[in-house]
Amino acid sequence: MFQIGDHVAVIDENIEGIILDVSGDQVVIETLEGFSFSYSSKEIVKTANEISVTNQQVFNAKKTKNDSHQKMKSSIEKLKSKTILEVDLHIEKLTSHLRGMDTYDILELQINTAKHQIKFAQSKQIDKVIFIHGQGTGVLKKELEFLLSQYPSVTYTDASYQKYGFGGALEVQFN
């Protein structure tokens, strides 16, 4: 009844394809999209529509697929290069458990958070991190600058005054 290579359509579904295998009552077809499905022979019918594809059509389809894949990779790379990690180091943003913490404990938590965020940014290939430290007495900013000086592939400057205030944040770039 059915033979390998026959063009068939599935009854009650919008699926067409070519028979790949016939085993008893079960028929395996490959759809036009390249998927394989198994159906009972009662669920399919032969079709007169033969699939005719030229080598040029195959070449064009592959080229289109490759072009769109390249565009998607390029878009992802552009997005990565524009990704900015913003880290607010104000203590109330880092913990709600301030009771019992002295200034040393607070500074240690802020610096450890900065270290972890630097490692995270490097592992995710993020180009830029903004550390918001606030204007205060400058102790946190000095400690951040000391920490950043330990990384040879890092440069930093004051972040945008318009967005973060005068001297309220550091912009860190990974080279």
PALUM-430577 format. One record per residue (C-alpha): residue number from 1; residue in one letter; y, x, z. Coordinates in Angstrom, 1 decimal. Each point is the difference from the previous one (the first is absolute). Layout:
BEGIN
NODE fifi zavex     py     px     pz
NODE  NUM     A      Y      X      Z
...
! end
This chain:
BEGIN
NODE fifi zavex     py     px     pz
NODE    1     M    0.0    0.0    0.0
NODE    2     F    2.6    2.6    1.1
NODE    3     Q    0.0    3.6   -1.1
NODE    4     I    1.8    3.1    1.1
NODE    5     G    3.3    0.3   -2.0
NODE    6     D    0.4   -3.8   -0.4
NODE    7     H    3.5   -1.3    0.5
NODE    8     V    0.1   -2.7    2.7
NODE    9     A    2.3   -2.2    2.0
NODE   10     V   -0.6   -1.3    3.5
NODE   11     I   -0.1   -3.8    0.3
NODE   12     D    2.7   -1.4    2.3
NODE   13     E    1.7    3.4    0.3
NODE   14     N    2.4    1.8   -2.2
NODE   15     I   -2.2    3.1   -0.3
NODE   16     E   -1.3    1.5   -3.3
NODE   17     G   -1.9    3.1   -0.6
NODE   18     I   -3.0    1.8   -1.4
NODE   19     I   -3.5   -0.1    1.3
NODE   20     L   -1.1    3.3    1.6
NODE   21     D   -3.4   -1.0    1.4
NODE   22     V   -2.4   -3.0   -0.1
NODE   23     S   -2.6   -0.2    2.8
NODE   24     G   -1.9   -3.3    0.0
NODE   25     D    2.6   -2.8    0.6
NODE   26     Q    2.7    2.5    1.2
NODE   27     V    2.5    1.4   -2.5
NODE   28     V    2.4    2.8    0.7
NODE   29     I    3.3   -0.1   -2.0
NODE   30     E    2.9    2.4   -0.2
NODE   31     T    3.3   -1.8   -0.2
NODE   32     L    2.8    1.0   -2.4
NODE   33     E    1.7    1.6    3.0
NODE   34     G   -3.1    2.2    0.7
NODE   35     F   -1.4   -1.9    3.0
NODE   36     S   -3.8   -0.7    0.2
NODE   37     F   -1.3   -3.4    1.3
NODE   38     S   -3.4   -1.5    0.2
NODE   39     Y   -0.6   -3.7   -1.0
NODE   40     S   -2.8   -2.3   -0.6
NODE   41     S   -0.7   -0.6   -3.7
NODE   42     K    0.9   -3.6    0.7
NODE   43     E    3.5    1.0    0.9
NODE   44     I    0.9    1.7   -3.3
NODE   45     V    0.2   -0.8   -3.7
NODE   46     K    0.2    2.2   -3.1
NODE   47     T    3.3    0.2   -1.6
NODE   48     A    0.9    0.7   -3.6
NODE   49     N    3.0    2.0    1.0
NODE   50     E   -0.9    3.6   -0.5
NODE   51     I    2.2    2.7    1.5
NODE   52     S    1.5    2.3   -2.5
NODE   53     V    2.0    3.0    1.3
NODE   54     T    1.2    2.8   -2.1
NODE   55     N    0.2    3.6    1.2
NODE   56     Q    3.8   -0.2   -0.3
NODE   57     Q    0.0   -3.0    2.4
NODE   58     V   -2.1    1.9    2.5
NODE   59     F    2.3    3.0   -0.2
NODE   60     N    3.1   -2.1    0.4
NODE   61     A   -1.5   -1.8    3.1
NODE   62     K   -0.9    3.3    1.6
NODE   63     K    3.4    1.5   -0.7
NODE   64     T    1.7   -3.1    1.5
NODE   65     K   -2.2    0.3    3.0
NODE   66     N    0.7    3.7    0.4
NODE   67     D    3.8   -0.5   -0.5
NODE   68     S    0.2   -2.7    2.6
NODE   69     H   -2.0    2.2    2.4
NODE   70     Q    2.4    2.9   -0.5
NODE   71     K    3.0   -2.3    0.5
NODE   72     M   -1.5   -1.3    3.3
NODE   73     K   -0.7    3.6    1.2
NODE   74     S    3.6    0.9   -0.9
NODE   75     S    1.4   -3.0    1.9
NODE   76     I   -2.1    0.9    3.1
NODE   77     E    1.3    3.6   -0.1
NODE   78     K    3.6   -1.2   -0.4
NODE   79     L   -0.6   -2.4    3.0
NODE   80     K   -1.4    2.8    2.1
NODE   81     S    3.0    2.2   -0.8
NODE   82     K    2.4   -2.7    1.1
NODE   83     T   -1.9   -0.8    3.2
NODE   84     I    2.1    0.7    3.1
NODE   85     L   -1.5   -0.2    3.4
NODE   86     E    2.5   -1.1    2.6
NODE   87     V   -0.8    0.8    3.6
NODE   88     D    2.1   -1.3    2.8
NODE   89     L   -0.4    2.3    3.0
NODE   90     H    2.0   -2.1    2.4
NODE   91     I   -2.3   -0.2    3.1
NODE   92     E    0.2   -3.8    0.1
NODE   93     K   -1.5   -0.1   -3.5
NODE   94     L   -2.9    2.3    1.0
NODE   95     T   -1.1   -1.6    3.3
NODE   96     S    0.6   -2.9    2.2
NODE   97     H   -1.3    1.9    3.0
NODE   98     L    3.0    1.9    1.1
NODE   99     R   -0.6   -0.4    3.7
NODE  100     G   -0.8    3.3    1.6
NODE  101     M    1.0    2.1   -3.0
NODE  102     D    2.6    2.7    0.6
NODE  103     T    2.1    1.6   -2.7
NODE  104     Y   -2.6    2.7   -0.6
NODE  105     D   -2.7   -2.6   -0.6
NODE  106     I    2.2   -1.9   -2.3
NODE  107     L    1.0    3.0   -2.1
NODE  108     E   -3.7    1.1   -0.2
NODE  109     L   -1.0   -3.4   -1.3
NODE  110     Q    2.8    0.1   -2.6
NODE  111     I   -1.0    3.5   -1.2
NODE  112     N   -3.7   -0.8   -0.1
NODE  113     T    0.8   -3.1   -2.0
NODE  114     A    2.0    2.1   -2.5
NODE  115     K   -2.9    2.5   -0.3
NODE  116     H   -2.5   -2.8   -0.8
NODE  117     Q    2.4   -1.5   -2.5
NODE  118     I    0.4    3.4   -1.7
NODE  119     K   -3.7    0.4   -0.3
NODE  120     F   -0.4   -3.6   -1.3
NODE  121     A    2.7    0.5   -2.6
NODE  122     Q   -1.6    3.3   -1.2
NODE  123     S   -3.4   -1.6   -0.2
NODE  124     K    1.3   -2.9   -2.0
NODE  125     Q    2.2    2.2   -2.2
NODE  126     I    3.2   -1.7    1.1
NODE  127     D    3.0    2.0   -1.2
NODE  128     K    2.6   -1.1    2.6
NODE  129     V    0.1   -1.0    3.6
NODE  130     I    3.0   -1.3    1.9
NODE  131     F   -0.1    0.6    3.7
NODE  132     I    2.5   -2.2    1.8
NODE  133     H    0.9    1.7    3.3
NODE  134     G    3.3   -1.6    0.9
NODE  135     Q    3.2    1.7    1.0
NODE  136     G   -0.5    0.5    3.7
NODE  137     T    0.4    3.5    1.5
NODE  138     G   -1.7    1.8   -2.9
NODE  139     V   -3.1    1.2    1.9
NODE  140     L   -2.5   -2.0   -2.2
NODE  141     K    1.8    1.2   -3.1
NODE  142     K   -0.2    3.6    1.1
NODE  143     E   -3.7   -0.3    0.9
NODE  144     L   -0.7   -1.7   -3.4
NODE  145     E    1.8    2.9   -1.8
NODE  146     F   -2.1    2.5    1.9
NODE  147     L   -3.2   -1.9   -0.8
NODE  148     L    0.9   -0.2   -3.7
NODE  149     S    0.8    3.7   -0.2
NODE  150     Q   -3.7    0.6    0.8
NODE  151     Y   -0.9   -1.5   -3.4
NODE  152     P    0.7    2.4   -2.9
NODE  153     S   -0.3   -2.7   -2.7
NODE  154     V    2.6   -2.2    1.7
NODE  155     T    3.7   -0.3   -0.5
NODE  156     Y    2.3   -2.3    1.9
NODE  157     T    3.6   -1.2    0.1
NODE  158     D    1.9   -2.7    1.7
NODE  159     A   -0.9   -3.4   -1.5
NODE  160     S    2.5   -2.4   -1.6
NODE  161     Y    2.9   -0.6    2.3
NODE  162     Q    0.6   -3.4   -1.6
NODE  163     K   -3.5   -1.2    0.9
NODE  164     Y   -0.8    1.9    3.2
NODE  165     G    3.4    0.8    1.5
NODE  166     F    1.5    3.4    0.5
NODE  167     G   -2.7    2.5    1.0
NODE  168     G   -2.4   -2.8    1.0
NODE  169     A   -2.9    0.9   -2.2
NODE  170     L   -1.7    3.0   -1.8
NODE  171     E   -1.2   -0.2   -3.5
NODE  172     V   -3.1    2.1   -0.5
NODE  173     Q   -1.4    1.1   -3.4
NODE  174     F   -3.3    1.6   -0.7
NODE  175     N    0.0    2.7   -2.7
! end
